[in-house]
Amino acid sequence: MGRSQETSGKKEIRTKKEKKRKEKEQKRAHKKNEGRKASFEDMIAYVDEFGKISPTSPDPDKKTIVSAESIDLDMARNRSSRDENTEKKGIVTFFNEVKGFGFIRDLESNQKVFVHANNLLEPVKEDNTVIFETARGPKGMAAIKVRLFRE
């Protein structure tokens, strides 16, 4: 089977691909013959006290010892919710009694929180002011222990 249907454009593309393949093969052979292997020292990188990566090791005179207990691993966003009261105040923006779920808008952060009928301590309707706690649900934060707010 010959290439009877081959046009000049196809022929150019084929020759370019073959040329590129040969160049790659030559580069591979050159690297292999050169024999220079990367050492561990060439691959290692150091991080300084400011978090910047550098190829040189840090100065041992500037070394400071830090105790593991002094490192705070808490995120700032979560720290405030642990220190404050866990009860939140919000307004029921949507509640479907038939399907048994709805949403509460937190008055402090204006975030919408999912609420399920199983987590209600008393019946609620739309536009009711409620007090609730939050917990992680399967798809995000969910309101639990929801009850009406009475002044």
N, C-alpha and C positions, 0 to 999 in steps of 0.2 A: 504494500500500500504506500503510494507516494503522497507527496503533498501537492496535489494537483490544484486544490482550491486555495492555495496560500497566496495572499495578497502581499504587496510590499510593506504595508503597515504591520501585518502580522509577523512578517519576516524580521523587521526591525525590532519589534518587541522581543521575539525569540532570541535574537542575537544579543540584545541588551541583558536579558536574563542570564544567558550563558556566560557573558563577560563578568557580570556581577558575582555569579557563583564561583567562577575561577579566581576572582580577586579575593573572595572570602576564604577559599581553600588555600591560597598562597599566604594570606595573613595568618591563618591557623598554623600552617607549616613553619612560618617564620617564628611565631611565638614558641612553638614546640622545640625548635632548634636552638632558640635563644637560651632556654632552660632556666630562666630566672623565675623562681617560685617566690610567692609572697610569704614573708615570715610573719610570725605572730606580732613582732614589734611594729611591722608596717601596718597591721590591721587594728591595733589598739588605739583607743582615743581616751582622753582624760576630761573630766568635768571639773571646772574650778568652783570657788565658793559662790559665784554669781550664776551658776548654771550654764555657763558657756563651754562649748566643746573646744578643746585645744589638743594639738598633737604632742605637746610636751607635758611631762609629769609635773604636778604641783610642787612648790617649794616646801620641803619638810619642816622648815623653821616656822612657817605660817600655820602649821597643823594645830587644830584645836580639838579637844576631846569633848564629845557631846553625849550625855547619858540618854538612853533610850526612853526613860520615863518623861524627860522634858519635851519630847516631840509630841505636838498636838496633831492628831490625825483627823479630828472632826472638821467637817466642812462648815463654813461660816453660815451658810443658808440653814443648815439643820440645827446649829447651836442655839439660835434664837427660839426655835420652836420647843426645844427641850427645857430651856430656862423658864419660859413663860407658862401660863396656865394653858392646859391642853384643850379646854373648852373654847369653842368659837361661836360667834354669833353670825347669823346669815338670814337671807330671805329666800323662800321657796319660789323659784322663778317658773318652774314647770313641774307638774306631778300628774301622772296618768294612773288613776286608781285601778283601771282594768288590767293594765300591764304590770303595775306594781313598782314603778320606778319614776324617778324625776331628778331634778337638779336644784342645788342650793347655791346661791351666790354669796360667797364669804364677804361680809361687810368690811373687814379689815384689808384684805388683799384683792378684792373684786374678782377672785377666781371662782370658776364654776366647779362644784364638787358633785359627783354622782351619789344618789341615795337610792337604796332599795327598800321596799316595803318591810322586809324582814328586820331592818335596822331601825324602825320607828318604834318609839316607846309609847306614842299616842298618835292618833290620826292627824294628818296635816293636809292643807289645801294650798293652792297657789296664793302668793302674796302674804303668807304667814311668816312671822318672824320666829326663828327657831334657834335653839342652842344645840350644838353638836360637837362631836370629836371626829378626827380623821384617822383613817388607817389605810394602808396600801392594799388595794384590791387587785384583781387579776389584770385590769387594764388601766391602772392609775389610782389616784387617791379617791377614796369613797368615804361618805359620811356614815358614822355609826352613833348609836345612842342619841338619836334625834328626838327632841321634845320641844314643845311650844315654849316660847319665851313669855313670861308673865312679869310685869313690873310691880 
